[in-house]
Amino acid sequence: MINFEEELKKFHPSLEVEGAEDAIYNQDLTDMADLLVKMIKESEEQESAE
């Protein structure tokens, strides 16, 4: 039977995962909320220009 407590003690995170995590967090990523806000602003600008 697997002893999960023992397995957790042996666990060491992969350096590749830590490197990827840093790269992801250090980027300014656009999410869906940002896209929707941009679309609404552009739509309002077009309406006010007409």
C-alpha positions as CSV (number, residue, x, y, z in Angstrom):
1,M,0.0,0.0,0.0
2,I,1.2,3.5,-0.8
3,N,2.1,5.6,2.2
4,F,1.2,9.1,1.0
5,E,2.9,10.9,3.9
6,E,6.2,9.2,3.0
7,E,5.8,10.0,-0.7
8,L,5.1,13.7,0.1
9,K,8.3,13.9,2.2
10,K,10.2,12.7,-0.9
11,F,8.6,15.2,-3.2
12,H,10.8,17.9,-4.8
13,P,9.3,20.2,-7.4
14,S,10.9,20.1,-10.8
15,L,13.1,23.0,-11.7
16,E,11.4,23.2,-15.1
17,V,8.0,23.8,-13.5
18,E,9.4,26.5,-11.2
19,G,11.1,28.2,-14.2
20,A,7.8,28.1,-16.2
21,E,5.9,29.5,-13.2
22,D,8.3,32.5,-13.1
23,A,8.0,33.1,-16.8
24,I,4.2,33.0,-16.6
25,Y,3.9,35.3,-13.6
26,N,6.3,37.8,-15.1
27,Q,4.4,38.3,-18.3
28,D,1.5,40.8,-18.7
29,L,-1.1,38.4,-20.1
30,T,-4.4,39.6,-21.4
31,D,-7.4,37.7,-20.2
32,M,-11.0,37.6,-21.3
33,A,-12.0,40.4,-19.0
34,D,-9.3,42.7,-20.5
35,L,-10.6,41.9,-24.0
36,L,-14.2,42.6,-23.1
37,V,-13.3,46.0,-21.5
38,K,-11.3,46.9,-24.6
39,M,-14.1,45.9,-26.9
40,I,-16.6,48.0,-24.9
41,K,-14.4,51.0,-24.9
42,E,-13.9,50.8,-28.7
43,S,-17.6,50.4,-29.2
44,E,-18.3,53.5,-27.1
45,E,-15.7,55.5,-29.0
46,Q,-17.2,54.5,-32.3
47,E,-20.7,55.5,-31.1
48,S,-19.6,58.9,-29.8
49,A,-17.7,59.6,-33.1
50,E,-20.9,59.1,-35.1
